[in-house]
Structures are given as C-alpha cells and as structure tokens.
Amino acid sequence: MAAPASTYRVQLRPEFTFADAAGLAEYLRDLGIGALYASPVLDAAPGSTHGYDVVDTTRARPALGGEDARRALAGALKRSGLGLVVDIVPNHMSVEVPKVNRWWWDVLRHGRDSEFAGYFDVDWDRGPLLLPVLGDDDAVAELAVEDDELVYYDHRFPIAPGTGRGTPQEVHERQHYRLVGWRCGNAELTYRRFFDITTLAAVRVEDPKVFAETHGEVLRWVADGDVTGLRVDHPDGLADPGGYFQRLRENAPGAWIVAEKILHPGEPLPQSWPVDGTTGYDALREIAGVFLDPAAEQAFTALAAEFGLETDYHAVETEARRLVTDRILVAEVHRIAALLRGVDPAAARAAVAEAMVAFPVYRSYLPEGGAHWGAAIAAARRARPDLEAALDALDARVRAEPDGELATRIQQTSGMVVAKGTEDTTFYRYTRFAALNEVGGNPDRFGLDVEEFHRLAASREAGHPAAMTTLTTHDTKRSEDTRARMAVLSEVPGEFADAVRRWSARRGIDEPSLNLLAWQTLVATWPIEPDRLRDYLDKAAKEAKVRTSWTDHDEEFEADVAAWPEDVLGDAELAADVEAFVGRITGPGWSNSLGQKLVQLTAPGVPDVYQGTELWDFSLVDPDNRRPVDYGARRAILARIADGEQPVVDASGAAKLLVTHKALRLRRDRPALFAGYRPLRAEGSAAAHVLAYTRSADLVVAVTRLPVGLEAGGGWGDTVLPLADGRWTDVVTGREIGTQPRLSELFDRYPVALLVRGDA
C-alpha cells in the first residue's frame, strides 16, 4: 500500500451509514479522490453522531450497518479504485452507558479483580472508583435496586456478587465504585479521562495485551486489504506515543499512517515516530496564513483594545491554562503531584500546574524533545520563583526517570492543559482576529509572508511528503470558506472597524470578546440561519468561560446572547448595513477560497477534502460542520463540468468544484508531476499578489492573494509569470499559455491557474 493521492473525509453516523458512504464511491472516483477517509467505525455509544466514543473495539458499529455493510463498503471502494482510511481512537473509550461497554461493566462489577481492571487507567490505591453522575450530594437517596443492578434515574450500574442485599444506599456502599456528584469529577476523579469528559475513560494501550484487544479488529481489516490507511486520534494522550506507533507500524507495515499531532510553529514531528506525517493542521496554518495581510495587525489590535479586550496574547493564554489546572483538571494535577515525594504537597501541586501552564508545545516526548521540557521548567521558574525548590525537584526527577510514572503522567496531561486552555478557552477569549484562532494556529502571529510559505512547503516535501494536508476538519473552529472570507477583513481593517463601532452601538453583546467574535462570524458566514448562529454563540460564550460556562450559567447573559441573531437580522436597517458590507468582501473571499484550495490540493502532502467543501461551505465549529451534505447537487454540477462547462465564480460554488476536480484528477492520474517543490516568482508591479511554485519541471501552480489590495493598486498591470520554454496548458480552463503570460490574461476567468507543460 502507498499513500493515497488524496482523501475525502466523511462523518459516519446513524443517519449516514456504511451503505450511504458506499453510495459515494463512484462520485468520489469521478471527482478525482484517491481514498475515502471515514470517522471512527467501531461500535460507539448509543446515538453517537461522531464515533469517537467507542464502546466495543471488536466489531464494526451496528448502527452504521455492522460487519456486512462494512465489507460492502470496502468492496464498493475497491471496485471504484479507492482506498479506505479509518480513524482510530486508541486513547479512550466511552463509559457513559456502562452496560454497553462490557470491559467497563466488568470492572465496575469486580473492581481490581476484574480481568479488565488493567485496561483502564484507574488509581486503585485511592479506593473505589468515583463515578460523577449524581445531581447533587444528596442524590444517593434516589438510588434503587432493579434486576440485580443499581439504578439512578436512567443510569444503571452492576452489583458485585453477594452485595445485593439491604437498602439501595447499603448496596451502594458495598460496590467497587461510588456514585458521587457530577461536580466532584474535576477534583476527585480516580481514573484518567479524555480532557474533562468524565464519560470517556482512558485506555492503557501501552500494555501489549490491551493494544491487541483494542486494535485486533481494525488490524484484521488492514491485513485483508479492506483498510489502506489509519488516522490516529489524540496520540498526545498516550503514555508512550513513540512506542505505540512502533507497535502499530509493526502490525500494519504497509498502511498509510498519519497522527493527529498539533505542531507549534517550528516544532518538528518526533523523528522516532514511524508515521507518514500529521493530519495537517500545520499545513492549514501556513496555507491560510499566506492569504492574510500582516499590515492589518496594528489596526485589529487597536480595535480590540478600544472595545476593552486584553491584547497581550500570552497573558490571556496563561490565565486560561491556569484556569484549566486550577479548576478543570484538578484531579490529574493532584495525581501527578502525589508522585513527587519528599516535596510539600501544596508546593508539588503548584509546581506541576505551573510547568504545564508554561509548556511551549503540547507535550514533550522524553528523552526526545527534552528542550521543550527544559523550556517549560525555565518559564515556570520565571513565573513562580517561590516554587524554585519544588520545580527543581520536579525537573530532576523527570530527567532522571524519563520513562517513569511521574514523567509519563505529566506529559500525558500537559497536552490536555494546552488544548483545553488554548484551543477551547483562549481562542474564544482572544478574538482580536478570529481567522487566526484555529487548531494548530497562533493568534499572536498575523499570517506569514510568501517566502516563509515557500520555505515551509519545501521542508514538508523534504521531510514528510506523504503527510496529510487540510483546510477543514471535524475539529476546526470554522470551515475553510468561512476563514477565507474572514481573511478579507485583513485588507479592509479600517472599514471593518468603523462598521463594528456602528453595529455595536445599535445592538452589541455585553461581553467584548464575544461581541467582536460575533460580528466577525456574522460577516464571514452571511447569510446564516439565526438558529445556527445562536447555537454557535452559545457554545463560544461557554467555552470562553468569561460570563458563563457549561457548568456555571449566567441565565440572563445567555438569554441576551440567544436573542442577538434575531435582533440583528430583524433590524432592517442594521441587517441592510451588514449585507452591504458583506457584498464588498464576498468576491475577494471567493478568490481566497479558490486560491487556498488549489494550493492545498497541489502543494506537498496528501490533501484531504472535508465532506461537502468541494462547493462553498460556510460552516462553524462542531456540530455545525456535521450537517448533512447535498450530494445530489454536487453530482449534477460535476456532470456538467465533465461535459465541458466552465462555471463562473458565483454563489453556487461550482467554480470551486471545478478547481477541486481538475486538481484532484491531475494529482491522481499523473502523480509524477507532483514531485519536488521550488518557488516561482512573478515580475512586475503586482508581483506581491501572486503565490506561485513548481512541483516537477512540468507543473506550475499560481494563485491570487490579497485581492482587495490588488484591485486598489490598479490590477495586474504589467505583471508576468516567467515560465520555462515549452507548450503550457492551464488545466482549469484548458487554454494554452505562452512562456511569459501576463497575469491579467492568465487570471481573466479564474483567480488561479494550474499549468502543465506538454500533453495535458
């Protein structure tokens, strides 16, 4: 097996099953895709809409059609010449409904004597398992015993043999677990979980037996040739990611394997991991960044400050991460600190928390990447000189035993602190310019220039040419087209600032960070249904944890936020003003969308197309990005394109499907063209507005950037793109191109060009 030419991500769920995915095989083949890339396919919690809450690793999910339908899907893909990439979840399993997870049910029934007790990361020395499911401290009075099970409303738990006599409360006290109030979870939990989600219990795949049990079925599919690639979810939560990937590679030697590893700018993928690369958030940051105008940074900083936002990104991030260690992952911090013996417990907890707050990356992989650990300790010492002795002890112990339990647990947890504190909190608080607030992104870096883009693309080609690249995923904060239109704001910062002042005076939100985010989101997704915008703002407000949260509600504030979309859209004058502004940025947004899409599809790496994004897609964070896709409309447009139609760039999005189709087909049918990487520079007055490069000597990609500034400067003028001698054809339009094409002619129909020398 080799890396696919490209992938197409689908979100499987009970409403979109294996059979539905199989029905896409011919469409994806005609589009030019190399492999279907599916969300998790193993049995998941009842009603799951995403599949990351696996309950049984030994069978294909019945709600998707089960084993027969899975085999039928594999067959349909093979007949269409497509591979199948499957998303796997090694870090955790769902325990929300204990009875459907037979391993967890057995652990609850038999405690540490269960044959599966070692499958989960439980601190058995702290007594019975704590299950935070009760409504309040007095809720034990609501317990009942039915059918040899302990029942709390719709929650059912097993009763250990010989312990079922007496009152429900007496039965409860005899079990290997204790049902406690849900608020106890963050501070008192006795098992490791996925982030702060108590219904997702961590699994110990570092144990060879557990690895075999959790991976056996998927690896059988790989051995049978039904699965050609694996996407590994959240490896940073594993005790030994490097060892895990070594074992996975040994068991799937020919599979294409990519890791959901979020890299900080400049951070390399661990060299010891035998994987093909990441899932592409690093590429997303680079591709999206080159379509921003860095000159706008000062104006957006000033606007944020004017509205009362904190503009020191590091300060916001530090505060958010500290909130996570002090309030959300308290149980994890305490468990780690207890391993630092000989140090005052309070100082140990503070030192552990401070080190994780200070991490420059998601986690270190000791002894590899020891510099990141050193940087975290140094930063923690600067922030808390009063903890010097405790930090010295922590540093010494971790370095002396890089494979020990203390080092392992702090590395597993640092990634949760960074992700929860940065992605899920800071990104909703530091809303100076939301297009930068993306998974793998850096809101304090306002884009990147063309030369840096070229350097990073060449580095990917040299180091991980088969890494996945992406622009939209199930985890992105907004879709690629939403982000592309938002990028236009960087070219009109003054006009946008004036508009925000005007609009906020008429109907603002009484929380500055959410107010600024709301206006950016509204113009980037217009026209958006009020209920979608309402749901997004509700989530954003709760993730920010400024005026309200998921656990501590400000009902009055939430009601005001919920009313905002209808109030704005129902105000005819205000809505007309917003619509007029959107009208001025829509066209440039389309240009950015086409440009970044062609770059993603042709630059080094294996491009992934998220479901439905072959047309314009102005989605927001999940669950908004899991809405049903109209494949009938896409098939119809593709059929017209196959008949020779060259659609105009308009609201239909057909032009994006054209560009996507042409690039994907070329990449799949002529892979030799997509080797190597070399910058290509235009010449003339508007040269700064084109991003161009060659892959092989016979392939050139050129796209427009900063289209508003281009138009303001008078257009392309005398700008040309020097090409090597030969006969060149633009694959997008089918036109022959000379060796010194004027960009005014090259881009007269579309703001992008895909040029092939010789027989196209």
Secondary structure as UniProt FT lines:
FT   STRAND          7..10
FT   TURN            14..15
FT   HELIX           18..22
FT   TURN            23..24
FT   HELIX           25..31
FT   STRAND          35..38
FT   STRAND          42..44
FT   TURN            46..47
FT   STRAND          54..60
FT   HELIX           62..64
FT   HELIX           66..79
FT   TURN            80..81
FT   STRAND          83..88
FT   STRAND          92..94
FT   HELIX           98..100
FT   HELIX           102..110
FT   HELIX           111..113
FT   TURN            115..116
FT   HELIX           117..119
FT   HELIX           124..126
FT   STRAND          129..134
FT   TURN            137..138
FT   HELIX           139..142
FT   STRAND          144..146
FT   TURN            147..148
FT   STRAND          149..152
FT   TURN            153..154
FT   STRAND          155..158
FT   TURN            161..162
FT   HELIX           168..173
FT   STRAND          177..181
FT   HELIX           182..184
FT   HELIX           185..188
FT   STRAND          193..194
FT   TURN            195..196
FT   STRAND          197..203
FT   TURN            205..206
FT   HELIX           208..223
FT   TURN            224..225
FT   STRAND          229..232
FT   HELIX           235..237
FT   HELIX           241..251
FT   TURN            253..254
FT   STRAND          256..259
FT   TURN            265..266
FT   TURN            271..272
FT   STRAND          277..278
FT   HELIX           281..289
FT   TURN            290..291
FT   HELIX           294..296
FT   HELIX           297..306
FT   TURN            307..308
FT   HELIX           313..323
FT   HELIX           324..328
FT   HELIX           330..337
FT   TURN            338..339
FT   TURN            341..342
FT   HELIX           345..357
FT   TURN            366..367
FT   HELIX           370..383
FT   HELIX           385..387
FT   HELIX           388..400
FT   TURN            402..403
FT   HELIX           405..418
FT   HELIX           419..426
FT   HELIX           427..429
FT   HELIX           434..436
FT   TURN            439..440
FT   TURN            443..444
FT   HELIX           450..463
FT   TURN            465..466
FT   STRAND          468..469
FT   TURN            474..475
FT   HELIX           480..488
FT   HELIX           489..491
FT   HELIX           493..507
FT   HELIX           512..525
FT   HELIX           530..544
FT   HELIX           555..570
FT   HELIX           572..602
FT   STRAND          606..610
FT   TURN            611..614
FT   TURN            622..623
FT   HELIX           624..626
FT   HELIX           631..642
FT   TURN            643..644
FT   TURN            651..652
FT   HELIX           654..669
FT   HELIX           671..673
FT   STRAND          678..680
FT   TURN            685..686
FT   HELIX           687..689
FT   STRAND          690..694
FT   TURN            697..698
FT   STRAND          699..704
FT   HELIX           707..712
FT   TURN            713..714
FT   TURN            717..718
FT   STRAND          728..730
FT   TURN            731..733
FT   STRAND          736..737
FT   HELIX           743..746
FT   STRAND          752..757
//
